[in-house]
Amino acid sequence: MSATLDKTTVRHSTVLHIALWTMLPIFGALVGLVLSRVPSWLAALAWFPNQDKITELADVIGFKVALVVAIVGLLAGCLLAVMAYDHIVSVTVDDQNVTIRRSDEVTILSAAEVNCVFVDEGHLVLLGSVSEELARERTGLSLDALEVAFTSHGYSWRGRDPHADSFTRWIDGASGLSQDANAILRARQDAMDSGDSEDQRELRSELARHRIVVRDSGKRQYWRPLNCN
């Protein structure tokens, strides 16, 4: 966490970035080396089928081939490190605004919009004046650092979701929901089952237009209407 007189930024430590750019490439290179040695190990097992072909392959794989495979593994590790940045979030708070950055996405909320802030199962959540979710981001950031950042700039920090008891588990065709909301929740359940996180995010926003807030617990969806007290 870094702070100036007018703003506070909560981000992941330098250690994480160093780890991403050292451990993942090294791991990738090691995997490449191990894979290059597999034919030799199999050739030593007399009971393993296709010994002639495996022995020929083991003879072909020399130092140069092993080096190439290791380099490919290293590059794959670097690619994973780049992809990991899609999930790294930083939060900057001042008296006027909250800025949430994730990869190329930037969300800016004015302090006047934010009614309260809390963390729900690893997600930073900001609620508006009628209990709508202004933002929900999985951050992996320090809970204490986030609390200090928000409270030091006058935001209302809650230890838990103040509307947690208002959520109801979604069952297809549940009463209290419009046909459209049920259809969106049905589609979102399909996205959850298939692991399509981007579609889940988009459908969460679509539910917000129908004045429905949704939260997840495993593969289950729970919902509540706005204006809960």
Secondary structure, DSSP 8 states (H G I E B T S, - for coil): -EE-SSEEEE---HHHHHHHHHHHHHHHHHHHHHHHHHHHHHHT-TTSS-HHHHHHHHHH--HHHHHHHHHHHHHHHHHHHHHHGGG-EEEEEESSEEEEEETTEEEEEETTT--EEEEETTEEEEE-TTS-EEEEEE----HHHHHHHHHTTT--B-SS-TTGGG-EE--TT-TTS-HHHHHHHHHHHHHHHHT-HHHHHHHHHHHHHTTEEEEEETTEEEEEESS--
